[in-house]
Amino acid sequence: MKATTERNVIRWFHILASIPILGYIYGLVASLPEPAFAVKFIILPAVILSGFWLWQGYRVRKWWRTARWRTH
């Protein structure tokens, strides 16, 4: 997968997965136990990780390439 395609997929996931968080903050999702659990413990961490990947993913990939090279 090309880097631009990967970035676009992750960006759209990040945007679309943020919608339930807005529903949790401004809507009725917080009062429903199952959706609130999903937002707090599944969706929010996924959005945070995708945001960090969009922000620092190139450094992780660069570090991974050099770390793998040193072990061989």
Secondary structure, DSSP 4 states (H G I P E B T S, - for coil): --HHHHHHHHHHHHHHHHHHHHHHHHSSGGGSHHHHHHIIIIIHHHHHHHHHHHHHHHHHHHHHHHHHHHH-
